[in-house]
Amino acid sequence: MSVASTDARSAYADGVRRLLASYRAIPSDATVRLAKPTSNLFRARAKNTAPGLDTSGVTGVISVDPEGRAADVAGMCTYEDLVAATLPYGLSPLVVPQLKTITLGGAVTGLGIESASFRNGLPHESVLEMDILTGTGDVVRASRDECADLFAAFPNSYGTLGYSVRLKIELEPVKPFVALRHLRFHSLTALIAEMDRIVETGGLDGAPVDYLDGVVFSADESYLCVGVQTATPGPVSDYTGQDIYYRSIRHDSAGEGGEKHDRLTIHDYLWRWDTDWFWCSRAFGAQNPHIRRWWPRRYRRSSFYWKLIGYDQRFDIADRIEKHNGRPPRERVVQDVEVPIGRTVEFLDWFLDNVPIEPIWLCPLRLRDDRGWPLYPIRPHHTYVNVGFWSSVPVGPEDGYTNKMIERRVSELDGHKSLYSDAFYSREEFESLYGGETYKTVKKAYDPDSRFLDLYAKAVQRR
């Protein structure tokens, strides 16, 4: 039985009407874009004086079906609000990306990942159907049976084929707590080998594993973080206060696989990375104990750090500080890449030798769908490792020097790079990696007048 209030459905219907009215109000020669106050994209965006789409009425959970383990969700609903609606029923989305303000629609049209991805794939793979506002101004229903070409091409299209207005997604049962084992490794080869065994068997020491990710601090200090759901009550840790989650992972161990134990509520586990934006809050001083003591808890979250980043980008604060201190400006290197697990050690060794960024996040994934997804064509039935690194390095001899090196190395290792941040591919290389003719065909069918940006223009070209 679906649980929804009449008010929620009525509010959603009104929101769709406002959305369509705002689409019709945009001049025909202007690019259609969202008018939303937040973003989790790191790439440069064009200044656009035309009004944007009014998404203010498509931000909530429409209904939850506890028996059918499904939810109807408006496209601009954040995962923070989605999880708050499902956890009371003992349910969760199959994959919950790490940051609270990521929207469900954003994770589906882009790419999301988390520690359940080794068993549940990527967020778009749990979508049963979605209503999409296309470039013609129509809202069409897309699923495996309706508008199947749009349904398949939508993931990784980043709003260039349309915007999801409503999505029906699968949910899975979850228990109240997550028991964690942080396994330390002194070699990357040993860590990746153990990761591979867990993915292939679905367990560790004969017991099923629910969550799996890892952190590399250096070539000789890395960790696998293994999570198992449990209903057994007991003490839990709190990393929303003075303690910092990623620091809690570290411990001394003489042998490979030495471990440290921890417990979190399922809620706090899902948002364990948000409080300090993984480890990026250190750039703002939020990990300094003298500052943290006075930093309001409500501002210890990724959305607030995003506002600080926005101020920096607007006023070039970081570059001005570097210049004042007699140092050159820095190149932003904020990326997530997928590398086949058999090439991951090779990539990590190269990265640690060439890019001065640490820590590094690791998250294994396997697609659930046998057919794959044309705009992000990683292979079904193969394990990949998402490698995330988010910082800056001294500028090189040309624009994007380090990012270009990373792109080349990822391609050499048969990997793929997410498109939420800076990209430097030529159009020819880009099309060979991200859908090519399939994208063009679907674009022509659902956005014949190019009301939305082309994917290459949006992801690569400076505007």
N, C-alpha and C positions, 0 to 999 in steps of 0.2 A: 504494500500500500504506500502510495506517495504521500509524503508529509509536506504540505505547503499551505500558506495562508492565502486567502483571497487577496489580501493587500499586496503580497509579494507578486502574484501573477498580474494584478492590475497595474502595479508600479512598473513591472517589466513591459507590459503592453504600451503603457504611456511612454516609456523610455524609447521603445522602438519607433513610435510615431515621431518623437522629437529627433531621433537620429536620422530618419528619412527626410524630415523637413530640413534639417541642417545640410544634408547632402544636396537637396534641390536648391538650397540658397548659395551654394558655392559656384562661382562663375565657371562657365564651361571651359575656359582656357586656363583655369587654375588647377594645380595638382591637389587631389583630395588627400587630406591628412587627418590625423586624430587631433582633437583639442583636449589633451589630457595633461594634467600637471606633473605627472611623474613618468620616468622612463628608466629601464634597466639596460639601455643601449649605451655603448661607449663610443660609437663612431660619430664623426661630425655630421651635423644635420643642417640643412639649408634654412636660411631665414625665409619665412613665408608669411606674407602679410594677409593672405586670404584667410577667411574664417575656416576653422576646422570642424570636423564632425563632432556633434554633441553626444558624448558617450555617458553623460551623467546619469542616465536612467537605465544603463545596462551594466551595473556594477555589483549585483547581488546574487545570492543563491536563490533560485526559483523554487526548487523542491528537492527533497531527499527521499529516496525510496529504500528504506532499511531492508525490506524483504528481498527486493530485487537487486540490492547492492548497486544502486545507480543514483546519479544526481543530475538534475537539470540546472545549468549554471549560465548566467549571463557572461558574455565574452570578456568584459573588463573587470570581472570579479577577481580580487586578489586571492592568492593562496592562503593568506592569513584568515580572510573571512570564510573561505571554503572549508578549511580545516576546522574552524570554530563551529561550523554548521554540521560537520560529519562526525567529529569525535564523540559528541554526546550519544551517538548511536553505536559507538564502538567500531566506526568505519573511518577509512582514510582513502584519499586518492591513491592510485597505484604507485605514482611517483610524485613526490612533493619537492619541487626545486627549493634551494637552500634559503632564498631571500623572501621575506614576507610580502613585499609589494610586487613581486612577479605576478602577472595576471594569468589566468588559465588560457585565455586567448593568445596572450603573448608567448607562453611556453609552447603552444601548439603550432602557431605560425612561425615561431623561431624554434629553438631547441632547448629543452630543459633536461636535467639529469640529476640524479641523487643516488644515495647508497642502496636503494632498492632496484636500481636499473640493471644489475646483473641478472635479476630474475623477472623484472617487469618491463624492461626496455625503456622507451622514451615516452613522455607524456601523451604525444599524439596517438600512440598505439592503444590507449585505453579509451579513445573517443569512439562512441557508437554512432553518433550523427551530429551534425552541426548545421546551423543556419548561418549563411555567409552573405554579407552585403558585397555585391560585386560591382565592377566598374560601370555597369549599365544602370545602377541605382536600384536593382532588384535584390530582394533577399531570397536566396535559393537554399533548398535543403540538400545537403551533401552527405553521403554515406557510401558504404561499399556497393550499394545497389542504385543509388540516385546520384547523378552528377559525379560518378566514380572517378572521372579524370581530375576534377577539381579536388575531391577528397584526398586523392593520392598525392597531388602536387602541392597541396596547401602547406604541409610541414616544410619549414625552411624557406618559405616565400616572403616572410617578413612584411606582410601587409601589401605586397605588390600585386596579388591576385584578388584581394578582398580582405574584409575584416570579419571575424567571427562575432556574431551577435548572440548566439546561444549554442551551448554544447551539452550534449548528454554523454556522461562519462561513467565508466565502471568504477566501483569502489571495492575495497577489500577490508575484511575484518582485521582489527588490531587489538592488542592487549594493552593494559594500562601502563606497563613499564618496559624499558629496554635495558637488558644487561649487556654491558660492554666489556670486551677484552681487547686491550691495546697490545699488540704483539710487536716487539722490537726486532729489527733486522740490522745486521752490520754490512750486508751487501744487497745491492738492488736486484741482483740475479736471484738470490734466495727469496726476497720479498715477492717478486713477480711470479716465481714458481709456486709459492704458497697461494697467492691470489688465484692463479690459474687452477690449482687443485680445488679450491673452494668453489669457484664458479662452475667447474665441470661436475662436481659431486653435489653441489648445493649445501654442503655442510662442512663442519670442522670437528674432528675427533668423534665422528659418528653422530653428531647432533646437527639438525638443520640450522642454517644461518639465514636471518632475515635481512640484514643490512651489511654492506661491505664497502668501505672506502679506505684511503690511506693518505699519509703525509710523508713527504721527503724533506728532511731538514738538511741533509748533506749526503754525499755518496756513502758514508759509513754509518748514518743514523736515519733510519726510516721506520715507519710503523704501518701495520694493517689494523684498522679499527673494525672489529667484528661485533655486530649487534644481534641479539636474540630477544624477541618479544617474550614477556613473562607476565603472568597475572599475580605472581607472588609479591605481596607487599613487603616493604622494607625501606631503609634509608635511601634517599636520593640526593644527588649533587645538584647545585644551583649555579649555573654559569651566566646568570643575568645580573649578578652583583659584582663583587670584587674579584672573584675567581674567573679565569679566562679559559675557555674550553680547549683551544689548541695547545696551550701550555700544559694542560692536565694530561695530555697524551704521553708526554715524554717521561722516560724513566731509565734508570741504569740497569743494564742486563749484560752479563758476560757472554751468553750464548745466543745463537739465533732462536727467535721465537719466544724469548723471555717475555712475560706478560704482566700487565697491570689491569685491575678490574675496576669497574665503575657502574653506576646505575643512574638512569634518568627516567622521568615520566615520559610517556610517548609524546606528549605535547612539547616538552623541552628538548627531547631528542630531535624531533622534526625541525625545530628552530635553533639547534645548537650553534649553527654557524652564523645566524643573523646578528646576534648581539654585538659581535666584533667584526662583522663582515668578513668572515674567516679570520684573517689576521691583519686585514688592511686598516683597522681602526688605529693601529699604532702610528700611522702617518699623521693622525690628528692629535696625538698625545693621549688618547683615551685609555691606553694601557699603562701609562705612568700612574703608579698607585697614589701619588699625591694629587694628581689631577682627577683620576677616576673616582676618588672618594667624594669629590664635589660635582662630578658629571651626573646630571639627573638621569635616573634609570630610564625614563621615557625617551631619552635621546640616545640611549645605547642601542641602536638598531640601524640597519642598513639604509633605511629611507632618510634618516637624518644625515648620515655620512654622504649620501647622494647629494643632499642640498649643499654641503660643504664643497663637494666636487664641482657642483654647478657654479658656485661663486668663484672657484679657482679658474674654471674655464672662461668665465665671463671677464674676469679682471687680470688673468695671467699671473696670479699670485705666486705660484711656485717658481715660474721662470724668473720673475722679478727678484725673488729671494736668492735664487742661484746667481743671477747677475750681480746682485749687491755683494754677494760673498766671493765674487771673482771666479765663479764656476760657470761652465757652459750650460745651456739649457739641456733638458732631458727629454728622451723619447719615451712616450707611453707604450708599455708592452703589457697589455691587458687582454689575454687570450685564453680560450679553451680549445684543445685539439683532441681528436680521436686517433689513436695509433693502434694498429693490430697488436694484440698482446705479445706475439712472438717478436715484435720489433720494439717493444717499449723500453727494454733495458738499453738498447742501442740509442734510442732517442734521448733518454734521460742522461746517459753518459755524455752525449754530444751537448745537450743543453747545459749541464753543470760545468762543462769545459768552456762554453762560449757565451753564456748569458748570466750575468751576476744577479740572479733573483732567487730568493728562497724565503719561506718554504714553498713547496710545490704540492698541489692537491692531486690525488689519483682516485679515479672512480671507474670501476669496470662496468661494461654494459654488453648486453646481447639483445638484438632485436627480437621481439615476440612474433612479428609478422614474417611469414615465409617469402612474401613478394617484395619486400623492401619498399623504399620510398625514393622516387626518382630525383628529387632535388637535394637529397643527402644520401647518396648511394653507397652506404656501408653495407657489407655483405651479411645476409641472414646466416644464422648458425655459426657465426664466428665471434669470438670475444675481442672487444676493443677496450682500450683504457683511455678514459678522458684524462688529459693532463691539463691542469689549470694553473696559470701563473699570472699574477696581477700586481704590477709595480711599474717602475720606470728605470731606464738605463741612460748613461751619457749618450748624447747624440753621436751618430756615426758620420761618415763622409757624404751620405746622401739622405734624403728624406725617407724615413721608414726603414733605415738600414737593418736594424735588428729584426724587425717584423718580417722583412723580406727574406732574411736568412732563415727564419723559422718556417715561413711558408714553403720555401724550397725544400727544407729538410723533411717536413711533414709529407710533402708530395713524393719525395724519394722513397719514403717508408710506407707508401700506399695508405697514408692517413688522410683525414679531412679536418678542416678547421671550421668552427662555428663563425657566424657572420655578425655577431652582435657588436663587434669592435672593429678597429681599423683593419682594412684589407688592401692589398696592393697588386692583385693579379691583373695581368692583361685580360682583355675581353675574351680572347681565344682560350686562354687557360681557364678562366672563370667558367665559361660555358661548358668546357669539357669536364669540369668538376661538379657543377651545380645544375644539372638538368638539361642544358642545351636545347635541343629541338623540342623535347617534351615540354619544357617551360614555355617556349615560344608558342606552341600550339594551344596550350591551356590559356595563356595570356590573351591570345587573339580571340578565343571563344568567350571569355568572361570579362575582359576589359578591352574591347575592340577599339575604343577611342583613347586608350592610354590615360585614363583619369588618374590612375595610380602610377607612381614611379616604376620604371623597369628595375629588376632586381640588381643588375650590375650597377646601374646609376645610384641606387640607394645604398648598396653595400660597399662600393669601391670608390666611385668617382666623388671628388670633392665638389660640393655644391654651395 
